[in-house]
Amino acid sequence: QCPAPCTVMALCGTSVSAPVLQSSLPGRKASHAWQNVPRTADGTAKDVKDVSVAVVGAGPVGLLAAIALFRRGYRKLRVFDRLPEPPPPASSTWGDGERSYNLGIGDRGQSALRRFGAFERVDKWSQSVFGRKAYAQDGQPPSITLKNKPSPSRVIARDRLSSCLHEELRTSCPGVQVDFSVECGDAAFLENGAKLTMQQCAPATTDAL
C-alpha cells in the first residue's frame, strides 16, 4: 500500500497497483517488475493497459512517472500542472540566474533516466560535476572536495529538467496529454478509482513597481 498515493498521481477508473509508483517514491525499494514486462524493440510494453491514469504535477517526478507508465503499456494518460508550460530546453531563458535552481543527478538518478529512455535528452543540457566547492565562511578558507566516482554527477536547472522530460514525453509518448495552468482542487479516492476536481489557474500577473 502506497503511504502517499496523491503525491505523484491520482488514478481515474480502475486502480493501479502500488509497485508502479514504488521506484519514484523516497524511501521505497524500487520495483523490478519493469524488467519482466514483455516489450517491443523500442522498449515499449507490448500489452496495452485499459486504464485511465491522471498524473498530478508536471515536475521531474510526474513527467518521468508518465513516461514510465507509457512504456509499461498505459495509453490513457493525462498530466496536469498548475504552472504555465516551461520554455523548451534550448531557450535562452535558462541563462537567467533567477531560474538557476539547480539539481544534481547522481548515479541512481542517471540510471532511472536511462531506464526510461530520457537520459540523452537531459544529458545534452546538463553540466558534468566531479566534486563540490565550499566557499569561505566564518574565517575558514574555501575547500574543494573531489569524489572518485565512475561517472560524474549531472547538474541542471530543475525547471529545465522538467522541460527536457516534457519534450521527451511529447516526442516518444504519442497521445499523452499535458495540461498546464490547471490546478487540482480536490481528489476523492473511491472504491473503484478516483474523482479529480480540476480548475483553470488565473494567468500570472506582474505588479506595477
N, C-alpha and C positions, 0 to 999 in steps of 0.2 A: 504494500500500500504506500503510495507516494505521500510524504509528510506535508507537501505544499503543492497540491495539484494546480493551483491557479497562478503560480509564479511564472510559468512558461506558457502554458496553453490551457484553453478550455475546450472541451470536447462536445461537439454537437451531433446528436443522433446516437449511434452505437458507441459505447465507451471503448477506449483503447487501453490495453493493459499497461501497468506502470513501467515495465522494463524498457518501453520505447523512450522514456524520459530519463532513465537512470544515469546514462553516461553524461548528461548535461547538468545534473544537479550536484552542488558541492557536498562533499562528504559521503557520496554514494559510490559503491563499486560499479564500474562500467559493465554494462551487459554485453555479452559476446554473441547474442543471438544474431547480430548483423552478419557474421561470417557464415551462418547456417541457412541464410535465405537464398533460394535459387535465383540467379540473376543473369541478365544478358551480357554481351561482350562489353558494353559501356558501363557496367556496374549497377545498372538499374534492376530492381526486382522484377521477376517475370510475372508474378501474381499481383494483380491489381486489387487493392482492398476497397470494398464498397462501404467506406466510412467517411463521414464529413468531419473535418478537423479544422478548428479555428485556433490560430496561434496569436495570442495577445502579446504584442511587443515585437517591434521590428529592429531590435538591437542585435548585437552579435549572437547572443544565445538563441533568440527567437528565430532569426533567419537561418542559422545553422540547423536548428531543430526542423524547420520546414524543408530544407534541403535533404536532411537525413530521412525524414518521413517520405518524401517523394521517391528517394532511391530505394526505400523499402516497400514501395508499391502503393502508397497512398496518393490519390489523384485529386480528391475533393478537398483541396487545401485552400485556406484563405487567411491572410496575415493582416493584423490591424495594428496601427501605431498612432498615438495622439500627436506626434510631432510631424512637421512637414517632411516631404521626401528629401533626402540628403543630396547634395551635388554629386555628380559622377566622380569616380576615383581620380580622373585626370584633371579635375577642375583646379584652377589657380586659387580657389577659396582655401584649400588646405595649407597654403603658405601663410595664412593669418595666424599669428601666435595665439590669439584668443580661442582658436579651435584646436589647439595642440594638447588636449588632454590625452596623453599617450599611454598605451598599454604595451607591456612586454609579453610576447608569446614564446613560452618555453617549449621544451621537447614534447610535453604532453599535448599542449595546445596545437603545435605544428602537426603532431600525429593525428589529432582529430580533424584538422583541416584537410590533410592528405586523405584520410579515410573516406571523406565525403566529396573529394574532388575539387576542393576550393583553395588548396594551398598556393598553387601557382599564381592565381589572380591576386591573392593577398600579398604574397612574397614580392610581387612586382613593385608594390608601393610601400614596402617596408624597408627599414634600415637594420643592418646586422650589428649586434652588440655583443661583445665578448666579456664585458665586465661593467663596473659602475664606478662613478666618482662621487665621493662625499666632499662637499665644499667646506672651506674653513668655517669653523663655528666655535664659539666660546674659547678663542685663543688657540685652538688646535689647527695644525696645518691640514690642507686638503689631502685626502688619501684616495688611492685608486686600487680597486680590487678586481683582479682578473681571475676568471674561473677556467679551469681546464675542462672544457666541455667538448663533446664530439661535434656539436653543431652550435652556432651562435643563436642567441635569442633574436627574435624579430620584434622591432618596435614600430608601432603605427598609431596614428591618432585614432581614438576609439570610434568617432563618427565615420572616419574614412574606412575603418574596418567594416562597419555596417554597410557603407556604400559599396565596398567590394563584394560583400556577401549578397547584397541586393542585386548587383549586376550578375553574379553567378546564378542566383535564383531565376532571374529573368531569362538568361541565355540557355541554361541547362535544364530547367524545370518548367517546360511549357504548360500553360493553363493555370498556374498558381497565381492567384490574385493578391496583390498587396495594396491595402487601403491606408493611406496616410491621412493625418489630421482627423482621425476618427478615434474617439475615446470609448473605452468600455466602462459604462456607468454602473453596471451590476451584472453578476453572474449567479444563476441559480442552478445548482447541481442536482439533477433529478435522477430517478431510478434508472431511466433508460437513456440518459445523456445529460445535456446541459442547455440552458437557455441564456443567451447573452443579450444585454440591453446596450446598444451602441448609440452614440450621439456624435454629431459633427462638432469638431472643435472650432472655436472662433478664430479668425485669422489673427496672426501676430501683429501687434501694433507697436510703433515706436513713439514714445512720449516726446513732446517738443521740449527742447532744452531752454 
